[in-house]
Amino acid sequence: MTAVLSLGSNLGDRLAQLRTGVELLRQVVPVSAVSSVYETDPVGVSGQAPYLNCVVLVDSDDAEVVLAAAQRAELLRGRIRSTRWGPRTLDVDVVVVDAVQQDDPRLTLPHPRAHERAFVLVPWSEIDPVAELPGHGPVRRLLAAMDTGGVRRWQQ
């Protein structure tokens, strides 16, 4: 059983935010894989600094535990939810939890916009080349149909 989480940061020391976010997740759920870090153009709102993003696979089929781990990591990194798609210290999105499909106000699975987001699909495909997004099909097929120019492997 695997859950996929997408992490992003565009405030402060972005790389440190991601690394700390992964470690905070590890304190709650077993992390089985972490993608490379990618620098990505902001989505939804212009005039922001670029993001650093990565994807993490965790061994859990419990959506509530995964959501709690994600929210805890955001809280401990000082996440403030003031503007939709605004700048953030750490954003942790639960993309999928195994093949669970749910439409709940607290957590919609799979993530409702994951199939449109190259900054999620590129790193996910890196660590799971045969990944499938429930309801949308193979991640590699989704990537083949989209522009991935705004997603660049980050060189430290």
N, C-alpha and C positions, 0 to 999 in steps of 0.2 A: 504494500500500500504506500503510495507516494503522493505527497502534496508538492505543489510548485508555488514558490513565492517570488515576487519581483521586488527588488529593492532599488531605490533611487534617492539621490541627494544632489542639491545644487546650492547649498548654503554651507559656509564654513569650509573646513577641511573635508571635502567630499569623500575622498578615499577613506579617511579615518571614520567617517560616519558609516560608510558601508561595512568596513571591517568590524566596527563595534556592533553594528546591527546584526551581522552574522553571528558574532559571539553571543549576543543576547538571545538570539533564537536558539543557539546550541544549549543554553541553560534550561530550555523548556522542552524542546523537541530534538530528536536525533537528526543531524544534518548529514546527508549522504553525498552531496555534491554541491560545488559552488562554481559558477561559470567565471570566465574572465570578466574583467571590468570593461565596459564600453562607455564612451562619451557620446551623448545623444542630444539632439536639438530638442528644446522644450516643445510640448504638445499642448494645444488648447489656448495658451496665453503667450503673447509675444513680449519682448523686452526683458526676458529673464536670462540668467546665466545658464550655460549648458549643464546638463545633468551627467552624473556618473551613475550607471546602472549595472546590476548583475542579477542573476537568477539563482535561486537556491532550491535544491530538492531536499525534502525532509521525509523521514519515515513516519507517517501518521495517516490514519484514515478517519481521524476525529476532527471534523471541521471546526468545532468549538475550541478545541485545544489549539489548533493552528491559528485561528483568528485571535485568540487570547495572546499567543506568543507574538504575533505580528503587532498587535496594539500595544503590548508591553514594551517591545523594542522601540516603537515610535515615541511613546511617552517618555521613556528613559533617555532618549536622544533629544528631547525638547520639541517635539513636533507640535506646531500650533496650526489648527485648521481654521484659517480666516478667509482665504480666497480659494475657490475651486480651481484646481490646476495651478495654484500659485507656488512660489518658491517654498522649499522645505528642507529641514535638516535631514530628515529620514522619512521616506514613504515606503511602507511595506504593504504590497497588495497580495492577497491570496488569489492565485490564478485558477488553480484546480486543486481539489482534494480527491484523489483517486478518480472515480468516474461519477462522483456525486453531482447531481443536478438539483439545484434548489433556487427558489426565488423568494428570498427573505429580506426584509428591510435592513437587517444587520449584515447579511452576507449573501450575495448572489453568486452561485457557482454553475458553470465556470464564470470567471470574471466577464462581465458583459461586453467589454471592449478589447479583450485580449487578442481576438482574431484580427484586429486592426492595428496592433501596436508592434512595430518592428523592434522597438527597444525591449520588448518582452520575448518575442519569438526568436530573434537572433541568438541571444545568450541561452535560451532554453534549448534550441536546436543544437547548440554547441555541446551541451552536457547530456543531451538525450536525443540522438539523431533519429530515433524512430518515434518520437513523441507524437501524441495525438491530442488535439483539443476537442473534448466532447462536444458534439453537435456541429463541429466545423471541419474535422478531418485532420490529416497529417500536417504537422507544423511546417515541414519542409515545402509542402504544396502551397500552404498559405504564404510562405515567404517568397516563393517563386512568382507569385502574382502581385507583389507589392514593391514599392520603392524602399530600399534599405540604405539609401545614401546618407541619411541622417544618423546612422548608427556606425560608429567607428571604434575599433578595438583601441583601448586606451593604453598608451605607453607611458609608464611612470618615469 
